[in-house]
Amino acid sequence: MKLLKPEKVAMKDRIDWLKAWVKGRDYDIGEHRNDYLYVYYSTLRMVYSPRNSHHLLHHMNSYFKRPLSESSVDKIISNIEKKQSPSRYRNKDIISKLGITQDEIELLRIGHNKQETQERAKRKAAKEQRNNDIAFMYAIGYKVDEIAAEHPEISKRTIQRFIAEQRQKSQTDHERNLMVAEIIRLYQAEYSITGIARQMGSSNDEVCRILGLESMTKLTILETKRQLSESPQFKTAECQELFYCSLSKETNTQSGIDEHTIAMAALRTDKNNIALIGAAGTGKSTLVRNFLSKLSPEERAATLVVAPTGRAADHLDAQTIHKAFQLPNDVQPNDEVTAAPKALYSISRLIIDEINMVRIDVFTKVIKTIRFIEQQTDKHIQVIVVGDFGQIQPVTTDEDMDVIKFYYPEAKGVYAFQSELWEQMNFRKIVLKYIYRQQEPEFMQRLNEIKYGKLSAVDWFNKNAGSLFSCNPIYICPTNKLVDYYNKQAEDRFFPDELVSFDAVITDGTPQEAELPCPRQLRLAVGMRIMTICNADKFKNGSMGRIIKIKPNSIQVRFDNGAEVTISTMRFKLQDGGIYEQLPVVLAYAITANKSEGMTFDEINVVPGYFAPGQLYTVLSRCKSLKNIHIIGKLSEKDLIVDVAALEMTI
């Protein structure tokens, strides 16, 4: 019997939230796999043909961390098809059958009319886009008549009313910011919470909320100075000032327009070099993606986006710096550039993401290459750098450091901003302050304290982070040795008959284990998470995904960006001249702190032992909520290391 159109719409809504629910659990639903596939296939059959439903069910099963065998899935299909018509499950029956929680019901809006919700969301988005366009044009100097000419569908009266509202909001925000600044000043001057509230005509709770405090307990400025003076990372008044600057974070900027709008205006209109700096979670990558989406096809083709690692490059569909500029992995000598890759001659804009991880020698080589091209083509190439120098510093071994000191004897460190060319670039500095990733005020405040080296924040995280240990979230570790340990634990959770071994082949060489690009033996299974360890045509070094199929000499992987790629055995040349052949992957149930930069997780396991500036802040700021951070053991003061010179670049 043919379904009525409204019922088909309802079934499509159900398919969508069933997919969203299992994805939200990272395709790990344990004993509910069979029930889920029964419900999912029955719902599919309300909308699609048996053939298409069969294909879609097998496709869904391939996403599971532990997929059912193909014969088991076919049995489910056969049992349902034997009936006169598929079972019509009600929402409440599915919720009970699959163990769906109340939070998931509200998040997925189960039972709501999706079509009506989507239409309402589209109307809201269209209105917001209209308002953003007006605000943007007004912010960069357009008059009412000029805005109306660009948007004839909007009346002048509407534009005038919106601008008047923006002016009023700007005045309100200005007054609010003055009040916040005065509360912070009084707090730093050792006034009590009650004293501040009386002087400002506010309540104790409002003062605590502005200061990001959950209680009336007050850390005086004397205590803060004592802690800073005892910390080996902080020895000067300038360093102490960095911490106080972090407390006065504003959520809006001039004209009452959010700072992304201001930054977008600069990116679109300013042809000079720009340094876009922002703390973890301020939406730097989102802003860059939005900017790229607004470029014309010609402008986008002339814009090169690069990043220091494959994982960072994946976020922006970019290339790694080494691949784009054809650089070897060795330290780059400080000599003149006399040639450049042909592909670079067509660019007019270079965007470097995660600039904090770009080493001084790489940055110097890149800028010298850009200048060489400018001389050859007689055109200006704009350079935009994006990042947070309070996070992971450039990866540098002791051997690298010795070579860098030889090539760059005057350099005071390994960051890009410590290159002599940084000042010559005359970057216009734009600082993003408003944090989108986290929404819990005290959690955000303590993250800032970790960033700027406040030792008491370490104890606070030990006491307040989620106490229940979980083996499901990713482990973020300080060393590769710990990464290997937790990845091995994850491997042991698969049954022996699920694992397929891939043994490396070594020709004409006897390498040490430390020299190997990937393990001698890989034991892989369908559903495992993996990470690539080199650049290739269809993936980058550091790309992460899940295995969906295993063949004799290759694996098929669905990467986190949605791409499905077949990865075959590759040949690596070893230092002793030998040839190493193996799949270029490692397990990805654990990663190092350095690999985690730029990533966002719903839940993480934090493994202490961090040894470099910015690592602890980077790790703790990966998670959206404090309750979903699980600390394995206990953090110590040794985990908290900061680089004062780098922090000065974040202000």
Phi, psi and omega in degrees: 000131183286134181284148174288153184303314180301325180289324176297319178300317179296321179293323177295322175300317181295319177301317181297315183283334173296318177295317181294324182294312182290327176294321178298334176264017177057036177056033178234090184242015172053236186287354180275002184301312182298310180300319181298314182293326175299311181296315184296315181292319179300320179290319177302320183290345175286343187239321190246167177288162178304320183296311180294321179296320177301313180297316183293326180291315177297323178297315178296317181300327181293340180281336185301147176297324175233083184297150172286159177293158180299325180293324179294319178294318179297327178293320177300314180298317181297316180299321181286320183290338179293337180284160178299320178209150181298151178296140178256094182284141172272157182304316184293328177290320179295317180302315180291318185294322185260356179071038180285131185277165179297321178299320179292324178299314181291320181295317182275352181055048180295129181098349178275155177283106187294321182298315179295319179297318180295319179296319178296320179294322179296319179296319179294318180295321179296320179293318179296320178297318178300313180296321179296321179297315179297314182298317181297312182295321179294323183293329182260014168108003178291144175268169184302315181298322181291321177295317180297325179293325179285331182233075183297341180284351181251128181288155178299324180298318178297317180296314180298319180295319180295317179297321178297319177296322179295320178296317179296318179296321179299317179295318179296316179297321180297315179296320179297316180296322177297319179295315180298316180299320180291322177297316179296319179299315180295321180296318179290337178272013174075020172290148177285162178301316180297318179297319178295316182300316180295317183293326182267357182066036182236180178264160176301318182297321180295319178297315179298321181296316180297322181278354180076026181257141179267346183220180180277357180296129187240124172275111182287161180296332178294318179296318180298315180297323180295316180296320180293320182291331179280342181279131180295342181279343186238112182234351185235164178295327179299322180293322179295323181297327178302319181295317182291327176300325182292338181281339187262035180298131176257149180262347178224163180239203186301155175063012179071010181262138183297154190294336175295324178294318178297314180297320179297321178298320179294316181297326185276335187246335184269121181267359177281171179290144186229138171247109180263106185248137179197145180295171178301131176087009180273001175084032180297311181295321178299317179298316180296318178299317179297319178298314180297325182291339182269354179284149174291161179306323180292317179294320180295321179294333181267006180250120178258126179248126181227163178211158184287338181230160178296322181296316178295322180296324180301326183299329184242015184052048186251182173254160171284152181301316184297323180288315184295321183260005178053053182260139172289165182284350180288167174299135183278125178293153182270064180242175183285147178267127181240003178202158180213152177304138184302325183298337183281344184291341184268355185273151174237356180212135177239125176248123178250111179273159181051050183299335180295338180263002179272119184288156185304319183289324179292315179301315180300315180296318181297312182294321177297323177295317179299316180295322178298316180295319178301320179293321182287327185255351181057046176221161179265133175249116179286138177245124177242120178251142186227134177164192181216109183288357174274358180258215188296133177275167179302138179289124184216119176279167176301321179295317177302317183299319179298318181291320179299317178298328179290314182280330185232068187296335182272351184292141180265359180182194185249001180286158178299322183290351178268005172281146179296340181280342182300309181297325181294338181284343178050053180296135168280121187267124176240124183250121174271133185241328186285128184262127180261331188293318180250151180232003181266114189306311183289323175303315180295319179296316182292327175298318177299320180295321176298317182301319184261013167087026181276114191294326182296339180293333178297312178298322181298317179293323177300323184275331192247348178294161181308130187271339183275119179288142178224137180270355183280318183294162178290145176267129177251114193245159177280333186229158177294330180297318178290325176301314179299321181297312183286329174295323178295320177301319180294320178300321182292347179282346177272149178289147182306322183285353176273342187271137176241128183270138173238111182261134180291152175245124181247128180241128175057048178191155175228071186286155170281157182302322183294339182275345186287134179288334179205166187301149176298322179233127174250127177248105189243156178215154175299131182102346180289147173270135181227165175226136179282153186240014177203169176272141175213181183298322188250003175204169184238164174297118180101001177291139184241146179191193183233140179289129179245347178201145179236130176242173184305318183235019181200168175227150174256129187236137170258107182287162182297338178275003177099344182288140176251123187226141172269124181251121181253169177302138180239160179255129177242139177268125183272165183297329181272010177093352180285169178246132182241124182241121181194162173295133185277058183220161169224162176293153186229040173274348175218146177221163176281162177303321181297321180289339187279345184300137181088353182261155176233132180234148174286332184206140181219154167255124182260122181255111184296168179119020184289144191228004183228154180305137173082350184295312183297317178298316180300315183294310184295331182276001177288336190262145182284328187228141181299322185294342181260014173260120180247117181267122181279101185090239185207136174286149176235171179297335179293337179288339186264104179231133178230158176246112186300316181300321179292319181296327179298333180282350182267353184272000000 
